[in-house]
């Protein structure tokens, strides 16, 4: 039975479910990282990049990141997409596994930062800090994710992280 061919509509019923998300990684002209502070108490991470879950049929992770970034900050990102990080997290704190993508949103000038308009239902503050400064205010696991994506941004490589409860690699 394991080697029996199945029509695609039957085969996909046997596949594990997952959700996806996309987010934008921005720096300022000094290489400091932009993050938004969540106003939602249930979030596991207080500071986060603009982005969110892919919840529109047919929407790609990059389209999600662009849409969420516009909704959350007013920043309009145009392509082409450049992936800085890919994240996989098993089901656990979320009912299904999550597959996420961090895209390079580019560098923001002081004027562009001044024009950020936050959606108060989602975020109540934004900050731009160095990676070392972020280490002082973030949970270690989430800071390691930020540091890995920052290294990818600096090197031009792509970071891949499996975000399990016991290990981050």
Wavefront OBJ file of the C-alpha trace (Angstrom):
o trace
v 0.000 0.000 0.000
v 2.865 2.409 0.729
v 4.096 2.288 -2.870
v 0.661 2.519 -4.432
v 0.144 5.612 -6.589
v -2.575 7.942 -5.360
v -4.300 10.764 -7.206
v -3.005 14.146 -5.982
v -6.294 15.002 -4.226
v -6.000 11.788 -2.169
v -2.263 12.084 -1.580
v -2.450 15.601 -0.149
v -5.000 14.471 2.452
v -2.183 12.390 3.980
v 0.352 15.213 4.145
v 1.062 17.069 7.386
v -0.496 20.512 7.609
v 1.471 23.696 8.143
v 0.909 27.417 8.004
v 3.268 29.956 6.508
v 4.236 33.520 7.224
v 6.370 36.267 5.760
v 8.121 39.191 7.395
v 10.368 42.091 6.419
v 13.808 42.682 7.878
v 14.739 46.370 7.788
v 17.845 48.205 8.887
v 18.503 51.893 9.159
v 21.418 53.599 7.426
v 23.685 52.602 10.348
v 22.831 48.898 10.047
v 20.608 48.847 13.132
v 17.546 46.566 13.045
v 13.922 47.778 13.074
v 11.429 45.876 15.199
v 7.860 46.491 16.314
v 6.571 45.928 19.841
v 3.453 43.776 19.916
v 0.424 45.168 21.709
v -1.129 41.679 21.726
v -0.555 39.913 25.046
v -0.673 36.387 23.561
v 2.434 36.796 21.381
v 5.385 34.678 22.435
v 7.778 37.394 21.352
v 7.230 41.018 22.353
v 9.521 42.476 19.643
v 9.027 41.342 16.058
v 9.590 42.256 12.440
v 6.723 43.615 10.335
v 4.885 40.603 8.931
v 2.323 37.966 9.636
v 0.596 34.759 8.662
v -0.365 33.948 5.099
v -4.127 33.881 5.420
v -5.291 34.852 1.935
v -5.871 32.098 -0.629
v -3.085 32.083 -3.224
v -0.958 34.665 -1.402
v 2.778 33.930 -1.384
v 4.942 34.489 1.709
v 6.506 37.541 0.004
v 3.080 38.976 -0.811
v 2.116 38.345 2.822
v 5.205 40.199 4.076
v 4.524 43.152 1.753
v 0.842 43.336 2.746
v 1.463 42.954 6.467
v 4.293 45.498 6.385
v 2.030 48.056 4.694
v -0.807 47.350 7.176
v 1.433 47.455 10.252
v 3.780 50.342 9.387
v 2.600 52.114 6.235
v 5.884 51.115 4.522
v 5.364 50.023 0.920
v 7.932 47.453 -0.211
v 8.488 46.665 -3.855
v 10.380 43.594 -5.109
v 12.252 41.740 -6.089
v 12.111 39.476 -3.051
v 15.394 38.551 -1.385
v 15.154 35.817 1.241
v 17.371 36.339 4.277
v 15.967 33.609 6.489
v 13.808 30.501 6.374
v 12.283 29.184 9.593
v 10.564 25.936 10.439
v 8.752 25.355 13.715
v 6.940 22.089 14.572
v 3.396 22.063 15.867
v 3.280 22.742 19.567
v 2.569 26.293 20.609
v 0.681 26.579 17.311
v -1.762 23.822 16.202
v 0.215 23.067 13.013
v 3.839 23.435 11.956
v 4.892 26.877 10.703
v 7.145 27.710 7.769
v 8.356 31.304 7.698
v 10.409 33.574 5.490
v 12.264 36.776 6.353
v 12.782 39.054 3.370
v 15.193 41.952 3.033
v 13.084 45.096 3.223
v 16.089 47.343 2.644
v 17.507 50.297 4.520
v 15.285 53.005 5.928
v 16.369 56.618 6.201
v 15.568 58.758 9.237
v 12.751 60.395 7.231
v 11.260 57.000 6.339
v 11.421 55.902 9.983
v 9.675 59.136 11.003
v 6.797 58.314 8.611
v 6.041 54.916 10.165
v 2.416 54.699 11.272
v 1.698 51.721 13.518
v -1.586 49.833 13.662
v -2.384 50.195 17.407
v -4.361 46.929 17.373
v -1.115 45.101 16.650
v 1.860 47.260 17.727
v 2.344 50.155 20.107
v 5.982 51.085 19.519
v 8.864 50.597 17.125
v 12.570 50.782 17.784
v 15.811 50.653 15.830
v 18.708 49.115 17.737
v 21.979 47.328 17.139
v 21.973 43.541 17.374
v 23.842 43.801 20.685
v 21.258 46.247 22.046
v 18.444 43.900 21.008
v 20.132 41.107 22.996
v 19.381 43.024 26.199
v 15.602 43.140 25.663
v 14.797 39.904 23.813
v 14.390 36.280 24.789
v 17.604 34.420 23.871
v 16.002 32.130 21.306
v 14.346 35.003 19.419
v 17.491 37.121 19.638
v 19.482 34.231 18.102
v 17.023 34.255 15.196
v 17.506 38.009 14.786
v 21.319 37.607 14.940
v 21.258 34.808 12.332
v 19.194 36.901 9.922
v 21.432 39.912 10.551
v 24.487 37.770 9.672
v 22.682 36.638 6.513
v 21.952 40.279 5.661
v 25.644 41.126 6.108
v 26.995 38.139 4.181
v 24.425 37.759 1.416
v 23.756 34.160 2.494
v 20.420 32.764 3.640
v 19.874 31.588 7.218
v 17.911 28.396 7.847
v 16.639 27.811 11.377
v 14.599 25.029 12.924
v 12.880 26.583 15.885
v 12.242 23.659 18.206
v 11.547 24.185 21.884
v 14.841 22.560 22.844
v 17.171 23.803 20.133
v 17.553 26.513 17.522
v 19.620 25.601 14.462
l 1 2 3 4 5 6 7 8 9 10 11 12 13 14 15 16 17 18 19 20 21 22 23 24 25 26 27 28 29 30 31 32 33 34 35 36 37 38 39 40 41 42 43 44 45 46 47 48 49 50 51 52 53 54 55 56 57 58 59 60 61 62 63 64 65 66 67 68 69 70 71 72 73 74 75 76 77 78 79 80 81 82 83 84 85 86 87 88 89 90 91 92 93 94 95 96 97 98 99 100 101 102 103 104 105 106 107 108 109 110 111 112 113 114 115 116 117 118 119 120 121 122 123 124 125 126 127 128 129 130 131 132 133 134 135 136 137 138 139 140 141 142 143 144 145 146 147 148 149 150 151 152 153 154 155 156 157 158 159 160 161 162 163 164 165 166 167 168 169
